[in-house]
Amino acid sequence: MVENIGMTMGILPITGVPLPFVSYGGSSLITNFICIGLLLNISIRRKKAIFLD
């Protein structure tokens, strides 16, 4: 919402920001999947470490 208002008012530059998992570009989709995988991996490992302590 802030980004859209900022672009409309001319405060932020008007750029094409790809939506996660909706973009037509393959590289954006792969990058999003890799980032989600890394975040899930970190969260699983943190939960295990806290649970074992």
N, C-alpha and C positions, 0 to 999 in steps of 0.2 A: 504494500500500500504506500509506504514512504517513497519507494522507488518510482512508482507511477506518478505520484503527486509532484515529486521533485523534477521529473522529466517534463511534466506538463507546465510547471512554473518556470522552467528553464534553469533551475539550480543544478540539476544533474545532467550529464551528457546523455543523449538519446542513443542507446546502443541495443543491439539484439542480445538479450540475455536468454540462454536456452533454459527451458523448463526441465527439471529433473525427470528423466524417464519418459518425456513426451517429445523431446527434440528429434528432428529427422537425422541429425548427424550421428554417425556410428561412434566417432571418437568421444563425443560427449556422453553417450550411453555407457561406453566401456569405462570411462573415467568415473562416472557416478557409481557404477557397480563396484569398482575397485575401492572407492572411498567408503561406501556403505559396508563392504566386507571388512575393511580395516577397522572401522568404528565398532562393528559387531564383535570382531576378534578381541579388541581392547576391552570392551565391556564384559565379555565372557570371562576373560582372564582376570579382570579386577574382581568380579563377583566370586570366582573360585578362590582367589587369594584372601579375600576378606572372610569367606566362609571357613577356610581351613585354619585361620588364626584363632 
